[in-house]
Amino acid sequence: MSALSWDRAEMGRHAAEMLLDRIRDPQPRGPRCVRLPVSLVVRSQQRNGIALI
């Protein structure tokens, strides 16, 4: 099983910044897209007791 990993602190900083922006200017400005880097965490898989990497 593999998973994605990201910096949760960085995500929190962006969320707080967006919230503060909204408090300062409550007029809706439409959706906002923030892209954060992610990394793929590859883990071994098992099928019938045999580890697949």
C-alpha positions in Angstrom: 0.0 0.0 0.0 1.3 3.4 -0.9 0.3 6.8 0.4 0.7 10.5 -0.2 2.5 12.7 2.4 2.4 16.4 2.8 3.5 19.1 5.2 0.5 19.6 7.5 2.0 22.7 9.1 2.3 24.3 5.7 -1.3 23.4 5.0 -2.4 25.0 8.3 -0.4 28.2 7.5 -2.2 28.5 4.2 -5.6 27.9 5.8 -5.0 30.5 8.5 -3.8 33.0 6.0 -6.9 32.5 3.9 -9.1 32.8 7.0 -7.5 36.0 8.0 -7.8 37.4 4.5 -11.5 36.6 4.6 -11.9 38.3 8.0 -10.1 41.4 6.7 -12.3 41.5 3.5 -15.5 39.6 3.9 -16.6 40.0 0.2 -16.4 36.7 -1.5 -13.8 36.6 -4.3 -14.5 33.1 -5.7 -12.6 29.9 -5.2 -8.9 29.9 -4.5 -6.5 27.1 -5.3 -3.4 26.5 -3.3 -0.9 23.8 -4.4 1.4 22.2 -1.8 4.1 19.8 -2.6 3.4 16.1 -1.8 5.6 13.1 -1.7 4.7 9.5 -2.5 5.5 7.0 0.3 5.8 3.6 -1.3 5.3 0.7 1.1 5.7 -3.0 0.4 2.5 -5.0 -0.4 1.8 -8.6 0.5 -0.1 -11.0 -1.5 -0.4 -14.6 -0.3 2.3 -14.1 2.2 4.8 -12.9 -0.4 6.1 -9.3 -0.1 5.8 -7.3 -3.4 8.0 -4.2 -3.7 
